[in-house]
Amino acid sequence: MGDERTTELGRRLGEVRQRIDRAVSAAGRSTTPRLVVVTKFHPAADVRRLVGLGVQDVGENRDQEARAKAAEVDDASGLNWHFIGQLQSNKAKYVVRYATAVHSVDREQLVTALSTAMVREQARRQETGRPARQDLDCLIQVDLDTRPPQERPDGIGARGGVQPDGVLALAEQIAGAEGLNLRGLMAVAPLGLEPAPAFQRLRGISAALVARHPEATSISAGMSHDLEEAVAAGATHLRVGTDVLGPRPDVG
Ligand SMILES: *Cc1c(COP(=O)(O)O)cnc(C)c1O
């Protein structure tokens, strides 16, 4: 698609990739984190444009919207859909149909629902002779806000996530669940606080997790305004929306 929007997306994407490369050099890292382009509120046409521009990973935070968009984008594109928003257990059965990864696993009940749904989806595919579905990559969302709930500008647990002291128990459950792969951690920097110390704390929690589960090395952190801090703290996945796609309607 040689339209104006594609040109704009290509330019913005190039700028974000440059920022990431500079942050990687500044941190003296030898690996570049994966860029997950967050396409929420933007149409499937933009997702297709991004695929054309070489994007391999997109992120969505609402099941209904993601499900509809995934249906509009060719399976053969090889695109990975990352689910990054708060997820109700009763939506697990839909999410496992299109998502490669869920970054926002934050409670036991959701692990059980995702595992059950994935096992059923894998069986369903086998019965209907469709290509096998890989196990679902799961990241545990951690609440990095150290303030008591009443002092948080965005309200009680609005950003979601398990408390740091609950990570290992949840990890144990995921590691033992059929159909799921334990991959690591995800976090959003607390609203109104410096992102750098929060992401450094996340790195410490990650080290403790990896000591028990050597495969769980992923750290999903960093958005448009704090990707540099996340790269410095060892992020393996960055979730960038606005700086690639431009502003979205102010609802999310
Ligand atoms: C929307 C969203 C992002 C992307 O945020 P931008 O500021 O637009 O880059 C990242 N992570 C989560 C969990 C989100 O909901």
The ligand as an ORCA input file, in Angstrom:
! r2SCAN-3c Opt
* xyz 0 1
  C      -1.876      1.304     25.355
  C      -0.832      0.502     26.030
  C       0.524      0.633     25.673
  C       1.018      1.618     24.618
  O       1.035      2.902     25.157
  P       1.564      4.173     24.313
  O       1.750      5.210     25.363
  O       0.493      4.498     23.340
  O       2.827      3.797     23.675
  C       1.433     -0.175     26.313
  N       1.064     -1.055     27.264
  C      -0.213     -1.206     27.653
  C      -0.550     -2.197     28.700
  C      -1.205     -0.437     27.046
  O      -2.471     -0.590     27.432
*
